[in-house]
């Protein structure tokens, strides 16, 4: 049996699904017959539905609209993470540097302290792979100690200029941008640029929802709560609306009276400023006086008052700073694994931006798109056959076909990083996929490596299936994509699970 370690060594040279040289199965597979039976049922007959499953040896096992370009949702992350790992290497690490302007004399810095972000998305994250906030801040303080800085006659400035351009895509849905899964950022973040709010329903339907900001507390923010307690059965319909242009946010929507209290995560548009604030608080707690407050850098200028329209003085050029230390993120392969298992949009967007920054010296959307196309060409996966609008799949302007996913995943098997890449994927019954292929035998589930994608009217799965026996040419690459259905996802999932099960059972 090809288990994960041996599967990672497989090399795939998969021909195009439309290539006449591709072998076809001598008779319809069980999966193919099942797909034909469900593609026109009441659940999928009005939906856009595409499937392609092929063996490493080039045999088509299942095919239905394989060249139809569909919205991939979070299966987009398979391409983003694969491209990042192929280009940067699995051991790549993001950096954050500490530097200052001015001079140091008798332990006093006459100038400003800069936290210069390098895109590390894990700063102060609650993710298990991230360094704990206090440990990271202790490391940064250690840089000050070595430089002999005991007092700062200036400000602590969060500098996120490493990623220029908008902090989120303008093609994302408006209601998504204020949520934790729709948060964006520049080159310096804090807690994945999210805010935790504890919410409980009010005493009666129509009464205000009780909302308390729990972490991080942001003293500059003004919140307005226009949310009401909804009737039983109406669920959680809370959304926060905010922007990077003013420290104001409004929570709208409803929270059902029969819902248990929970912690909602919303978006913090001031990640660099927040990082500077909390590091300054840490320094004060350790006896290092900071005489002025905090600031960030926007459009090249120092912004100390988020409510002010005054542009502020120009920030120092990064190259002119006196750097005193560098901290490092976890290895890229570790961040990618968390990204794929948790379907973390913030991490995925960071990978997309770092490709633009590293290959074209900019994280502007057009530079990121060009960089992605460059990497796809290197892999041999033609970028002309796909439309990629972001790194996370949150945009509905991404269009990818099952055929392209199969082609990309096959090319990843030729990459030197494939062993690490396949280890980042989820497995049925494992973390985040506990309900997938429920009831199937463990030896079948252990051979499936996949990523899901979901948003309103979209459900997709793509990945690999190891062969239970025989040669490596029997390994399967598959992509199953459903768009524009109006039935609950709970009715679509069993269909997709059945297709995967049938493919794996015949392999």
Order of alpha helices (4+ residues) and beta strands (2+ residues): alpha-alpha-beta-beta-beta-alpha-beta-beta-beta-beta-alpha-beta-beta-alpha-beta-beta-beta-beta-beta-beta-alpha-beta-beta-beta-beta-alpha-alpha-alpha-beta-alpha-alpha-alpha-beta-beta-beta-alpha
